[in-house]
Amino acid sequence: MSTQFFTRYVPPTAAKPKTTTLPVDLPQKRKRTDEVQEETPKKDADKKRKKEKDVEKEKKKKKKKDKKDKEDKKDKKEKKEKKEKKEKKKNTEAVAEIEDEDVAAATTASAPEETLKKEKKDKKDKDVKKEKEEKNDKKEQKNEEIVEEKMEYKVDETKTEESTSMEIDDLEPAQEIQPEETPAKSLQPVVTATSDSSDDESDEDAGPYKAPKALTTAATEASASGHSLILQKLQRSLARAKAASAAPIPVAQEEPVIPEEPEIETIQATGLVALPQPEPVKASKPISALASLPSWLKEPISVSPTTRTPFPEIPGISPKLQARLASLNFPQAFAVQTAVLPLLLEKGGKGVGDLCISAATGSGKTLAYLIPIIQSLSSRGVTRLRSIIVVPTRELVQQVHATATSLASGTGLKIGTAIGSRSLAVEQGLLVSHDDGEVSSKIDILITTPGRLVEHVRATPGFELTWVKWLVIDEADRLLAQSFQEWVDVVIVGLEEAANKHAVPSVAGVDLGDLGLRSQRRRSDVVRKIVLSATMTRDVGKLAELRLRQPNMIVVEDPPLPDEAGGDDVDEELEQFSAPAGLREHVTPVDNVEYKPLYLLYLMRQHNIKTGVLIFVKSNEGAARLAKLLETVGEANDAEKYTVGLVTGEMEKKRREKVLKRFAKGEVNFLVCSDLISRGLDLPNIRHIVNYDIPASTRAYVHRVGRTARAGNEGDAWTMLGNNEARWFWRNIGKSIRRLNPVNKIPITLEAEGVGLRAAYEGVLYGKE
């Protein structure tokens, strides 16, 4: 750095003393000119601003220092903790070695020479490991010391940089340093001089003023002694910082340990022979659920549903009863009747015990047990209760009673009913007579519900089960699943007690008890039990409650196909379901559940369904709403007129009977109902079954669709499926029911809004005109 001296031109004036600007570093400073004095207030303001900036910088620097100090303290603490842990490890290892040496010394007296050699080798290995660990520890300590030195060096650099910056900032603006490339030149202060001489040369041409040599040398020495030293220190510190940052930190590297390659022995293969392998064994079939059943349940008597036999060809039916069947327009027997009648009639049924019958609804099960009962009781001499028929509902009681009275006309048999719609006292007078203190039965056949039967057994005087020969349980799956005042135990126990009254205590004057034998009942007095259902259970526990005697199982269904009988994937169930042979099943997808009633109306119109329709809904409330909606739409639509009826469990019995009679006569086109009438009822003229709501189970579906296609006739079943119901239907109903005809899928498309039938529906639903 160098400073040059310039002269300022001053016009000639009166005699004035010469004034010169001395170097800044001289001890004696002179006053400046008036112009310089005027600029002092501005400079003072600038200085204040710089001081404020300096104060802020110092605060920031202090914060940085505090952070660095904290980090340094943390690093030191971590290093101390590491050293302490290492020392603890060394102490524990030393103690363990001492203990090992003591144990070795105690055992050397008794150990052989080979064990001593092994112990020496182990000690050598341990010593080698210790030496390696000590070397590694020393290397790590060296690395840590190097890192610490580097951190201290960085702290010193930051301190030097801060000191130099403080010194440079303290300088005045006139003392700014401008470094140049040539370090040989020194810094020189700017000096201006004015002369008070009035020479012509100075007046005419005021050239540059050349200071004397003594003055320049003094200025250069002063500047070199002050500022150049500061610059040199700054340059040195910067150079050290660059060198430290550029130099890599030495890290101790362990020499890689090269593992010794094990010697591999070469073995030549000679005389290799393949080991004998066992023959592949076929996968065993899964154990069937029917394997643990008794033989009569596991291998039932199977009858095809298409089997037909004329009644005159069935042995055992009396000519009088054949004529009565012909008059009722029953020319031939259906499949279940063909299989059951020979076993139950007297001539062909000797030695045959109780029967369990599984047949679809409408297959003729009622006639299958009424014919042998009426024929066996037609020759009785005295009126006594000899047959009990138990059914689950009042409607089914009336239906069976109507069939029995028509079939038994002309035989003199008296048939009675016991249901809960009448008072118990009234029924007692209809069933039992009291003449001159003698109690006798007024009926030969009783058709009843299970709860009412229990009440008469317990509370009706003279109501005895002593002479009962037939016990029929219709819709057995439902009756056995529900207790009904524990009717099974009451009735079965009552029959067993009655059997003891008819027991034969002795034979040829010899008491059977003395011979160690139980008293026997005559064959004519044995109660024959008939258990029927469209979905007969094979649960041995439930059937055991009935105490069946030498039972047989009859199933009305087609035999399984070869692949079904021997398939490994078939999971045999304890319950098997079958649909009527003349039934056609259809599925209608419903994309929008809000328009489900409209889908039903379009279904009726698309397939020209106008009468004989039974619509099943899952709840009484839903059935009532749907019936009201259909009735209102029918009244609003002049083009398609129809009448709607409703039957639910909440209605009175008389009102239900009235609606059913109107439906049987054809006065009601659509009958909306709950599952109340899904079992057993034989309603004429039912051509279509609509499952508006899907049933709760496969059994319920079988009973619903069994209201049509009865007695060899044909019928259609329509099921309306929402998007979230299709999977359950196809898995539980589409695959688990035996059927002759496959299930058809029939889509339905709705009209546009405000057009045709949809306009009438929307007008009723939303109040549009």
C-alpha positions, 0 to 999 in steps of 0.5 A, spaced: 500 500 500 502 507 498 499 514 499 501 520 494 501 527 496 497 532 492 497 540 493 491 544 493 491 550 488 489 556 492 489 563 489 493 568 491 491 572 497 494 576 502 499 574 506 497 567 510 501 562 513 502 556 510 498 550 512 500 543 511 496 536 512 500 532 516 500 525 516 495 522 520 499 517 524 503 524 527 503 525 534 501 532 532 495 534 528 493 540 526 486 543 525 482 542 518 479 547 513 473 550 514 470 545 509 472 539 513 469 542 519 462 543 516 462 536 514 464 533 521 456 533 524 455 528 518 461 524 520 459 524 527 452 521 525 455 516 520 460 514 526 454 513 531 450 508 526 457 504 525 457 503 532 450 501 533 452 496 527 458 494 531 454 493 537 449 488 534 455 484 531 458 483 537 451 481 540 451 476 534 458 474 535 457 473 543 451 468 541 455 464 536 460 463 541 455 461 547 453 456 542 460 453 540 462 453 548 455 449 549 457 444 544 464 443 546 462 442 553 457 436 550 463 433 546 467 433 552 462 430 557 461 425 551 468 423 551 469 423 558 463 418 559 466 413 553 473 413 557 470 411 563 466 406 560 472 403 557 476 403 563 470 399 567 470 394 561 477 393 562 477 392 570 471 387 569 475 383 564 481 383 568 477 381 574 474 375 569 481 373 567 484 373 574 478 368 576 479 364 570 486 363 572 484 361 579 480 356 576 485 354 571 490 353 577 485 349 581 484 344 575 491 344 573 493 339 578 488 334 576 487 335 568 492 331 563 497 334 559 492 335 553 488 340 557 494 344 559 496 345 552 489 347 550 489 352 556 496 355 554 493 356 547 487 359 550 491 364 554 496 366 548 490 367 544 487 372 549 493 376 550 493 377 542 486 379 543 488 384 549 494 387 545 490 388 539 484 392 543 490 396 546 492 398 540 485 400 537 484 404 544 491 408 543 489 409 536 482 412 538 485 416 543 490 419 538 484 421 533 480 424 539 486 428 541 487 430 533 480 432 533 480 436 540 486 440 537 482 442 531 476 444 535 481 449 539 485 451 533 478 453 530 476 457 536 483 461 536 481 463 529 475 465 530 478 470 536 483 472 532 478 474 526 474 478 531 480 482 534 482 484 527 475 486 525 474 490 531 481 493 530 479 495 522 472 498 524 475 502 529 479 506 524 477 513 521 474 513 514 480 517 512 485 511 514 482 506 510 487 501 507 487 499 500 491 493 499 495 492 492 498 486 489 506 489 490 507 488 498 514 492 497 510 498 497 508 501 504 502 505 506 503 513 505 498 518 508 495 523 503 498 530 505 495 536 502 499 543 502 498 550 501 503 556 501 502 563 503 507 565 498 505 570 492 510 568 487 508 568 480 510 561 478 505 559 484 500 563 482 500 562 475 501 554 475 500 551 482 503 544 480 503 538 485 507 539 491 513 534 493 514 533 500 521 533 503 524 526 504 524 527 511 517 528 512 515 522 507 520 517 510 517 519 517 510 517 514 512 511 511 515 508 517 509 510 522 504 507 517 508 500 516 509 500 524 501 500 525 497 498 519 502 493 515 503 489 521 495 488 522 495 486 515 500 481 516 497 478 522 490 477 518 493 474 512 497 469 516 491 467 520 487 466 513 492 462 511 492 458 517 485 457 516 485 455 509 490 450 510 487 447 516 480 446 512 484 443 506 488 438 510 484 431 511 483 429 518 488 423 519 484 417 521 487 411 524 485 405 519 486 398 522 490 393 517 485 388 514 485 381 517 485 376 511 482 369 513 486 363 512 483 359 506 481 352 509 483 346 505 478 343 501 478 335 500 476 333 493 472 327 493 471 322 487 464 320 486 464 312 485 458 307 485 453 312 487 446 309 486 439 313 487 436 311 494 429 308 493 423 312 494 416 310 497 410 310 492 406 316 492 400 316 496 393 319 494 390 324 498 385 322 503 378 324 502 376 329 508 372 326 513 365 327 512 360 330 517 355 324 515 360 319 517 359 319 525 351 319 523 347 312 524 346 308 518 339 310 517 341 317 517 347 316 513 344 312 508 337 314 507 331 311 502 332 316 496 326 317 491 326 321 485 321 327 485 318 325 478 315 318 481 308 317 480 304 311 482 296 310 481 293 309 488 290 302 486 297 299 485 299 301 492 298 295 496 294 296 503 289 301 501 282 299 502 277 299 496 273 304 500 279 309 501 281 308 494 274 311 491 274 316 496 281 319 493 278 318 486 272 322 488 277 328 491 281 328 484 287 324 487 288 319 481 295 317 483 300 318 488 306 322 488 313 320 490 313 321 497 306 317 498 309 312 493 315 311 498 311 312 505 304 308 504 307 301 503 311 302 509 305 305 514 300 301 511 298 294 515 300 289 510 306 292 508 308 295 514 309 290 519 316 290 522 317 297 520 318 302 526 318 310 526 319 314 519 323 321 518 320 324 511 324 329 508 320 332 502 319 339 498 313 343 500 307 341 496 309 334 495 303 331 498 306 329 505 299 331 508 296 325 504 302 320 506 300 320 513 293 321 513 291 315 509 294 310 513 291 313 520 284 314 517 285 306 514 287 304 521 282 307 525 276 306 521 275 299 524 275 302 531 269 300 536 269 306 541 271 313 540 278 314 544 284 319 542 288 314 538 292 319 533 295 326 535 298 331 529 302 336 531 303 342 527 306 349 528 301 354 526 293 355 527 293 356 519 296 349 518 291 346 523 285 348 519 288 346 513 290 339 515 283 339 519 280 340 512 284 335 508 282 330 514 275 331 514 274 330 507 278 324 506 275 321 512 268 322 510 263 316 511 268 312 516 265 315 522 271 318 525 271 324 529 276 329 528 278 335 533 282 341 533 286 345 539 288 352 538 289 358 542 284 362 539 279 359 543 278 359 551 281 352 554 274 351 557 271 351 551 276 346 548 275 341 554 268 341 552 269 339 545 274 334 547 272 330 553 265 328 555 263 327 562 256 323 563 254 320 569 261 321 572 264 317 567 270 321 562 270 319 555 274 322 549 269 325 544 275 325 538 279 320 535 284 324 531 286 331 534 290 336 530 293 341 535 299 346 536 304 344 541 303 349 546 295 348 546 297 340 547 301 341 553 295 345 556 290 339 555 295 334 558 296 338 564 289 341 565 284 337 562 281 331 566 280 325 562 285 327 556 289 321 556 294 318 552 293 311 554 290 309 547 294 313 542 297 309 536 299 315 532 304 321 533 305 326 527 310 331 527 309 336 521 314 341 520 319 338 525 325 342 524 321 348 527 317 344 532 324 341 535 328 348 534 322 351 539 321 349 546 313 351 546 313 349 554 317 343 553 312 340 549 317 334 547 318 332 554 311 332 556 308 328 550 313 323 550 314 322 557 306 321 557 306 316 552 311 312 555 307 312 562 301 310 557 305 304 554 306 301 561 299 301 563 298 296 556 304 292 558 304 284 559 306 282 566 306 275 565 306 270 559 303 263 560 302 264 568 309 266 569 311 273 571 316 276 567 320 280 572 321 273 576 325 271 569 329 278 569 325 280 563 321 287 563 314 287 561 313 288 554 307 292 550 303 288 545 305 290 537 298 293 536 299 298 542 306 301 540 306 308 538 308 309 531 311 316 530 312 320 523 316 326 523 316 330 517 319 337 514 321 340 507 328 341 511 329 335 515 334 336 520 339 330 521 341 333 528 342 326 532 341 330 538 334 333 536 332 327 533 334 323 540 329 327 544 323 323 540 325 316 542 324 313 535 324 306 535 327 302 529 327 309 524 328 310 517 329 316 513 326 317 506 328 323 502 325 325 496 330 328 491 334 326 485 340 322 487 347 326 487 351 326 480 357 322 480 362 328 481 358 330 487 358 324 490 365 322 489 368 330 489 373 332 494 371 339 495 364 337 497 362 339 504 356 335 506 352 338 511 347 335 516 341 339 512 339 338 505 334 342 501 331 341 495 326 345 490 320 343 487 320 339 480 316 344 477 319 350 480 322 356 475 327 360 479 329 367 477 333 373 480 332 380 478 337 385 480 335 392 483 340 397 482 337 403 486 334 400 492 329 407 493 326 405 486 325 397 489 317 398 489 317 401 481 322 395 479 316 390 482 311 394 478 315 393 472 316 386 473 309 384 473 308 388 467 314 386 463 312 378 464 304 379 464 303 377 471 296 379 473 293 375 479 295 369 483 302 373 486 304 372 493 309 377 495 314 376 501 316 381 506 321 381 511 317 385 517 310 386 518 311 394 518 315 393 511 309 389 508 304 394 510 307 400 507 308 396 500 301 394 500 299 401 501 303 403 496 301 398 491 294 399 492 295 407 491 299 406 485 294 401 482 288 406 483 292 412 480 294 408 474 287 407 470 291 403 464 293 397 469 288 396 475 289 391 480 287 389 488 292 388 493 291 384 500 295 384 506 296 378 511 301 379 517 302 376 524 299 383 527 292 382 524 286 378 527 285 371 525 278 373 522 281 378 518 287 374 516 282 368 514 277 373 510 283 376 506 286 369 504 279 366 502 278 372 497 285 371 495 283 363 494 277 366 490 281 370 485 278 377 488 285 379 490 291 379 485 297 381 489 297 378 496 303 382 501 305 377 507 310 376 512 313 369 513 307 367 517 304 363 511 310 361 508 310 354 512 305 348 510 299 353 507 296 350 501 293 356 498 290 354 491 291 359 484 298 361 487 302 361 480 308 366 482 312 367 489 316 374 489 321 375 494 321 382 495 326 381 501 331 376 501 329 370 506 333 370 512 336 363 511 336 357 506 330 354 509 326 360 509 327 360 502 325 353 501 319 354 505 317 360 501 318 358 494 314 352 496 307 355 496 307 354 488 309 348 484 305 344 489 302 337 487 306 336 481 304 343 478 308 349 475 310 355 478 315 361 478 319 364 484 322 371 483 327 374 488 329 381 488 336 382 489 340 389 491 347 390 490 350 387 497 345 381 497 347 378 491 353 374 494 350 371 499 344 369 495 348 365 490 353 362 495 347 360 500 341 359 495 344 358 488 349 352 490 346 349 496 339 347 494 338 341 489 334 343 483 332 341 476 332 347 473 337 353 473 336 360 476 335 365 471 337 372 471 332 377 468 334 384 468 329 390 468 330 397 465 326 403 468 322 408 464 325 415 464 322 420 469 315 422 468 313 417 463 308 412 463 308 407 470 314 411 473 310 417 472 304 414 476 309 412 481 312 418 482 306 422 483 304 418 488 310 418 492 312 425 491 305 428 490 306 430 483 300 431 479 
